[in-house]
């Protein structure tokens, strides 16, 4: 999908990067994936330290094998 430059007012700066994740759009528009909408609104920042601990433990576990 291309960025519509006609939608950008003359006094606004054109975005340098416009990222569109086609998979995200498909999931967001599908009526069968309510879990995706829930996941999008999840406050993931609160779980960052838990995730870091998990991946560090997983790394050390795999390294010990």
C-alpha positions as MATLAB code, in Angstrom:
seq = 'XXXXXXXXXXXXXXXXXXXXXXXXXXXXXXXXXXXXXXXXXXXXXXXXXXXXXXXXXXXXXXXXX';
ca = [
       0.000    0.000    0.000;
       1.382    3.387   -0.950;
       1.204    6.488    1.209;
      -1.414    8.877   -0.145;
       0.507   12.148   -0.524;
      -2.700   13.975   -1.397;
      -3.808   13.434    2.196;
      -0.783   15.363    3.530;
      -1.431   19.094    3.875;
       1.020   21.476    2.199;
       2.398   22.709    5.547;
       2.972   19.208    6.945;
       6.152   17.202    6.597;
       5.799   14.028    4.551;
       6.643   10.980    6.706;
      10.058    9.542    5.889;
       8.981    5.983    6.631;
       5.520    4.515    6.267;
       5.360    0.929    7.473;
       2.377   -1.239    6.628;
       2.287   -4.777    7.919;
      -0.072   -6.630    5.601;
      -0.478   -9.471    8.101;
      -1.575   -6.985   10.758;
      -4.171   -5.503    8.435;
      -5.539   -8.944    7.552;
      -5.831   -9.899   11.202;
      -7.341   -6.577   12.254;
     -10.017   -6.830    9.566;
     -10.923  -10.464   10.189;
     -14.017  -11.069   12.335;
     -12.639  -14.408   13.546;
      -9.612  -13.123   15.421;
     -10.896  -11.303   18.490;
      -7.681  -12.371   20.241;
      -5.690  -10.110   17.918;
      -7.619   -7.007   18.987;
      -7.079   -7.962   22.624;
      -3.376   -8.501   21.989;
      -3.054   -5.116   20.269;
      -4.422   -3.330   23.334;
      -2.331   -5.330   25.814;
      -0.089   -3.030   27.892;
       3.032   -5.026   26.975;
       5.398   -2.511   28.559;
       4.334   -3.789   31.988;
       5.553   -7.289   31.091;
       8.917   -6.335   29.571;
      11.019   -7.346   32.599;
       9.207  -10.690   32.900;
       9.823  -11.367   29.201;
      13.502  -10.449   29.564;
      13.874  -12.821   32.528;
      12.153  -15.590   30.566;
      14.357  -15.205   27.493;
      17.514  -14.977   29.594;
      16.556  -18.186   31.397;
      15.727  -19.852   28.077;
      19.076  -18.736   26.632;
      21.017  -20.165   29.588;
      18.983  -23.382   29.494;
      19.683  -23.882   25.784;
      23.341  -23.041   26.238;
      23.673  -25.693   28.956;
      22.415  -28.455   26.625;
];
